[in-house]
Amino acid sequence: MRYSKQPTDIPDQLALLKQRGMIVNNENAALRQFKEKLLRLIDAYPSVSLKQMGFPRDWRQQPLWL
């Protein structure tokens, strides 16, 4: 799959990395640490719109975030 433009949303960027094999599985230590930090950051700023960053409503239930 080729993108006509660079993916700009965080979920799209992570999905692209996973598709290209840069994220082999969700047990990768670096990925786990990144997810933990990002979740803490998101929780610390509830007024920031996740929709505007490209997160779908059910993003926390999607396999990448479990």
C-alpha positions as CSV (number, residue, x, y, z in Angstrom):
1,M,0.0,0.0,0.0
2,R,1.3,3.4,-1.0
3,Y,0.3,6.6,0.6
4,S,-0.2,9.7,-1.6
5,K,0.8,11.8,1.4
6,Q,2.6,11.1,4.6
7,P,0.2,9.9,7.4
8,T,-0.1,12.7,9.9
9,D,-2.3,11.2,12.6
10,I,-0.6,9.3,15.4
11,P,-2.8,6.1,14.9
12,D,-2.0,6.1,11.2
13,Q,1.8,6.5,11.8
14,L,1.8,3.6,14.3
15,A,-0.3,1.4,11.9
16,L,2.2,2.2,9.1
17,L,5.1,1.2,11.3
18,K,3.4,-2.0,12.2
19,Q,2.6,-2.7,8.5
20,R,6.2,-2.2,7.5
21,G,7.3,-4.7,10.1
22,M,9.0,-2.1,12.3
23,I,6.7,-3.1,15.1
24,V,6.8,-6.9,15.2
25,N,4.4,-7.4,18.0
26,N,2.8,-5.5,20.9
27,E,5.2,-7.1,23.4
28,N,8.2,-5.0,22.1
29,A,9.6,-3.2,25.1
30,A,10.1,0.1,23.3
31,L,6.6,0.0,22.0
32,R,5.2,-0.9,25.4
33,Q,7.1,2.0,27.0
34,F,6.0,4.4,24.3
35,K,2.3,3.4,24.7
36,E,2.5,3.8,28.5
37,K,4.0,7.3,28.2
38,L,1.5,8.3,25.6
39,L,-1.4,7.1,27.6
40,R,-0.2,9.0,30.7
41,L,0.2,12.1,28.6
42,I,-3.3,11.8,27.1
43,D,-4.8,11.2,30.5
44,A,-2.9,14.2,31.9
45,Y,-4.5,16.5,29.3
46,P,-8.2,15.5,28.9
47,S,-9.1,18.8,27.3
48,V,-7.0,18.0,24.2
49,S,-9.1,16.6,21.4
50,L,-8.1,13.1,20.5
51,K,-10.4,13.3,17.5
52,Q,-8.4,16.2,16.1
53,M,-5.3,14.0,16.4
54,G,-6.9,11.3,14.4
55,F,-7.9,8.8,17.2
56,P,-11.1,7.0,16.6
57,R,-13.6,6.7,19.4
58,D,-12.7,3.1,20.3
59,W,-8.9,3.5,19.9
60,R,-8.1,2.1,23.3
61,Q,-9.8,-1.2,22.4
62,Q,-7.9,-1.6,19.1
63,P,-5.2,-4.3,19.1
64,L,-2.3,-1.9,18.9
65,W,-3.2,-0.3,22.2
66,L,-4.1,-3.4,24.2
